[in-house]
Amino acid sequence: MKPCLARKLCSRHSEPGGAFIKDESLRVFLEELYCRINRRQFVHPDPLEFLYDYANPLDREVAGLVAASLAYGRVAQILRNVSHVLQLLGPSPRQLILDSKERDLKLLLSGFKHRFTSGEKLAGFLWGVGRIIEQEGSLGECFSMRISHGHSSTIPALCGWMAQLDWASRGLASQVLSSPWAGSCCKRLHLYLRWMVRQDEVDPGGWQGVDPSQLIVPLDVHMHRVGMILGFTTRRQPDLGAALEITDGFRRVCPEDPVKYDFALTRPGIWGQAESFWRERRFMDGISGLQRPHRW
């Protein structure tokens, strides 16, 4: 068995983050940004928008996992394929996968393909998800059983949860999503946890027993650049180490909810307005100790 690349990082981040950040201007800036941009009207285009169609959190957690699984590649392709799969699964994706045999799901998703994710792989993964739900009651229950309030992050619980999903799906969970124990930043998994754990105008929530303070920033290229600009990390690669360092930086601003600003901060990057966004607000001149980016 290969050694767990995340183990060293997990142990290094097993205690709460450092002292509360002293720069009030940064906190004020982020709060203003959150209040102005963290609105449902700004969600599109984002696979998160599909979760709003499910009032029942037990259906929402399944729909969210489908959306997170396919959340890579071009946005238009993501939205089209997530919509297609969820339409096939019907108004209650939870009930459909519980009522279906593996061969039924493979037939239902035959011919589907999203970049590296085939319909056959996705069907086998969803069949495994159904097995977990049968045993544990829900994906949220399965995750919360593995969470420990002695850890500052969800990484240990995520490793155990994914191991369970891999067992149930015969290894397809790691193929469809990613493997946290391999050192990946697991952006889609942490994005999924943000959707399911946090609850505000943007994130619909639904899971109990997981503290938002334990969440990890879903690290993509936009948030990695933001983290470097803020001086939270100097790591050039958006890996698990960078995700944990950037999360620790935000934890010093907002200890109870370090991913609170994720949606608002990544909107400008997604819209292609990031450079002017920072320049117009004179953010670099207003907060001491930040790194000026050479380019965005």
Secondary structure, 3 states (H helix, E strand, C coil): CCCCCCHHHHHHCCCCCCCCCCCHHHHHHHHHHHHHHCCHHHCCCCHHHHHHHCCCHHHHHHHHHHHHHCCCCCHHHHHHHHHHHHHHHCCCHHHHHHHCCHHHHHHHCCCCEECCEEHHHHHHHHHHHHHHHHHHCCHHHHHHCCCCCCCCCCHHHHHHHHHHHHHHHCCHHHHHCCCHHHCCCCHHHHHHHHHHHCCCCCCCCCCCCCCHHHCCCCCCHHHHHHHHHCCCCCCCCCCHHHHHHHHHHHHHHCCCCCCCCHHHHHHHHHCCCHHHHHHHCCHHHHCCCCCCCCCC
